[in-house]
Amino acid sequence: MTLAKSLVVLTVLFGVHFIIATLQAEAIDPEGTVFFILLIIEMFFNSYQGL
């Protein structure tokens, strides 16, 4: 049971920004400016994910 709880917490902690970034980038700015900014934010989160 504790494994399931920790899996849910880690999925929410590390996965939510991927879902939000993908949905917002396609809906808001089809030209790609927002996508570029969200890509930089995603790279920032990925750089700290292994710590």
Secondary structure, 3 states (H helix, E strand, C coil): CHHHHHHHHHHHHHHHHHHHHHHHHHHHCCCCHHHHHHHHHHHHHHHHCCC
